Amino acid sequence: MPRILVPFDDSEHAREALEYAIDLFPDGEFVAVTVVDTSSVPAIPNAASGDEDEVSETVEAVFGDVEERLAVPERLAAERDVAIETRTRLGAPTQEIVEFAETETVDHIVMGSHGRTGVKRFLVGSVAEVVVRHSPVPVTVVR
């Protein structure tokens, strides 16, 4: 049974990617990973320090309720009668997604793309493009 990673940022593109992944791999095991982008925050407590409450409070104060964000893929999976595991990572989205695929048992990544073009894509970059270039497993990008 393939294990499918679906990066989830609570955008419409991420929802569509999860629905597509479930259709593409009806017998798959799914893991939705939300990455709290800490690259623009001056200081986040060290998650390795052991004070999970401090890390959770800081993340929630800066980025909102991550559990609420992950309730969306859980609800979508329940509607489709498939099991899903949810995870949260702190860091740069591209790095965390690729690292998750490298260190966890993942057979495929299905992710949404915001479809940026031109100057905006050049300035902001494309998480999907970087993941496609560096992923150790096949990647399907849904637009």
Stockholm file with secondary structure:
# STOCKHOLM 1.0

chainA/1-143         MPRILVPFDDSEHAREALEYAIDLFPDGEFVAVTVVDTSSVPAIPNAASGDEDEVSETVEAVFGDVEERLAVPERLAAERDVAIETRTRLGAPTQEIVEFAETETVDHIVMGSHGRTGVKRFLVGSVAEVVVRHSPVPVTVVR
#=GR chainA/1-143 SS CCEEEEECCSSHHHHHHHHHHHHHCTTCEEEEEEEEECTTCSCCCCGGGSCHHHHHHHHHHHHCCHHHHHHHHHHHHHHTTCCEEEEEEEECHHHHHHHHHHHSCCSEEEEECCCCCHHHHHHHCCHHHHHHHHCSSCEEEEC
#=GC SS_cons         CCEEEEECCSSHHHHHHHHHHHHHCTTCEEEEEEEEECTTCSCCCCGGGSCHHHHHHHHHHHHCCHHHHHHHHHHHHHHTTCCEEEEEEEECHHHHHHHHHHHSCCSEEEEECCCCCHHHHHHHCCHHHHHHHHCSSCEEEEC
//
